[in-house]
Amino acid sequence: MIAKLKILSVSPFVGSNPTLRTKNINLINFYIENMTKLKRNVWNETFKEKGKVFIKPQRDMPRIIKIFKKHNVKKVLDLGCGSGRHLVFLAKHGFDTYGIDIAKYGVSMSRNWLKEEELKANLKVCDIYKKLPYKDNFFDAIVSTRTLHHEKIGKIRKLIKEMERILRKNGLIFITVLNFKYIPKNEMKQIAPRTFIHLKGNDVGLPHYKFDESMLSAEFKNFKVLGLWSEPQEKIVNIVCWARKNNMI
Ligand SMILES: C[S@@+](CC[C@H](N)C(=O)[O-])C[C@H]1O[C@@H](n2cnc3c(N)ncnc32)[C@H](O)[C@@H]1O
């Protein structure tokens, strides 16, 4: 389809056949519309085509679970669990593990991975920007890596409220969000303040909200931020944060 469009888009307005010309223009419009439409479940296709994608746990996870254990954490939610690298890691370390993600292929890969390792977790396919399907004060901790930034700020704020609701008093969170260092202007489209969708690559159509460290900590205003730093990589910067609910020392 894309190859066909490339050929047609060379000269959509030239040519003497008006029917063909209209057809070409319609196809090009369809292509542009399709590339710039919000698509919230693109990771489902990525997992289907590429498999697990992320295998090793995020590098701070071993340290974070030591902190979890010190704070008597038992029940942990992986928010946006993807294909399950942290579910497996958490379950292996004896936590009562829960995972939620919109991508059903990711969740089914998580289920298989856990089974292979003879581990268990409670998994749900769900949109995390809607009401979360858990009771108030249910979790002792929430981890969420490379996920939280996938919406406009209004919905992210609602999600943070939901995280507060399902987390017990003094519950812990470990979050990473990512920023792209540089994307050429013709490869992204701004759809809201600080919010972009990519027109190329894995994440086409998925919103990315661009946090910086102080903005991230400001959004978690009902938490006491215990650690906040940036990890620059080749093309991206990961912002990492861990915090405790209720702002109590
Ligand atoms: C970059 S992947 C990270 C996956 C996993 N946290 C990890 O680090 O391996 C982003 C994940 O966010 C999930 N996601 C994006 N938007 C979502 C939504 N609205 N509801 C639930 N999950 C969502 C995607 O399906 C994908 O699994």
The ligand as an SDF file (V2000), in Angstrom:
LIG
                    3D

 27 29  0  0  0  0  0  0  0  0999 V2000
    7.3180    0.8990   25.5590 C   0  0  0  0  0  0  0  0  0  0  0  0
    6.1470   -0.3160   26.0230 S   0  0  0  0  0  0  0  0  0  0  0  0
    6.7670   -0.7170   27.6590 C   0  0  0  0  0  0  0  0  0  0  0  0
    6.2830   -2.0520   28.1730 C   0  0  0  0  0  0  0  0  0  0  0  0
    6.7760   -2.4400   29.5750 C   0  0  0  0  0  0  0  0  0  0  0  0
    6.3930   -1.4830   30.5840 N   0  0  0  0  0  0  0  0  0  0  0  0
    8.2880   -2.5940   29.5790 C   0  0  0  0  0  0  0  0  0  0  0  0
    8.9890   -1.6740   30.0180 O   0  0  0  0  0  0  0  0  0  0  0  0
    8.7380   -3.6570   29.1220 O   0  0  0  0  0  0  0  0  0  0  0  0
    4.7140    0.6720   26.3560 C   0  0  0  0  0  0  0  0  0  0  0  0
    3.5460   -0.1480   26.8480 C   0  0  0  0  0  0  0  0  0  0  0  0
    2.4890    0.7300   27.2140 O   0  0  0  0  0  0  0  0  0  0  0  0
    1.2830    0.1100   26.8410 C   0  0  0  0  0  0  0  0  0  0  0  0
    0.2290    1.1100   26.7020 N   0  0  0  0  0  0  0  0  0  0  0  0
    0.2270    2.2200   25.9250 C   0  0  0  0  0  0  0  0  0  0  0  0
   -0.9530    2.8570   26.0240 N   0  0  0  0  0  0  0  0  0  0  0  0
   -1.7090    2.1270   26.8930 C   0  0  0  0  0  0  0  0  0  0  0  0
   -3.0300    2.2640   27.4040 C   0  0  0  0  0  0  0  0  0  0  0  0
   -3.8210    3.2710   27.0180 N   0  0  0  0  0  0  0  0  0  0  0  0
   -3.4790    1.3470   28.2820 N   0  0  0  0  0  0  0  0  0  0  0  0
   -2.6810    0.3040   28.6740 C   0  0  0  0  0  0  0  0  0  0  0  0
   -1.4380    0.1170   28.2180 N   0  0  0  0  0  0  0  0  0  0  0  0
   -0.9520    1.0150   27.3440 C   0  0  0  0  0  0  0  0  0  0  0  0
    1.6310   -0.5320   25.5030 C   0  0  0  0  0  0  0  0  0  0  0  0
    0.6800   -1.4930   25.0950 O   0  0  0  0  0  0  0  0  0  0  0  0
    3.0130   -1.1030   25.8000 C   0  0  0  0  0  0  0  0  0  0  0  0
    2.9520   -2.3980   26.3150 O   0  0  0  0  0  0  0  0  0  0  0  0
  1  2  1  0
  2  3  1  0
  2 10  1  0
  3  4  1  0
  4  5  1  0
  5  6  1  0
  5  7  1  0
  7  8  2  0
  7  9  1  0
 10 11  1  0
 11 12  1  0
 11 26  1  0
 12 13  1  0
 13 14  1  0
 13 24  1  0
 14 15  1  0
 14 23  1  0
 15 16  2  0
 16 17  1  0
 17 18  1  0
 17 23  2  0
 18 19  1  0
 18 20  2  0
 20 21  1  0
 21 22  2  0
 22 23  1  0
 24 25  1  0
 24 26  1  0
 26 27  1  0
M  CHG  2   2   1   9  -1
M  END
$$$$
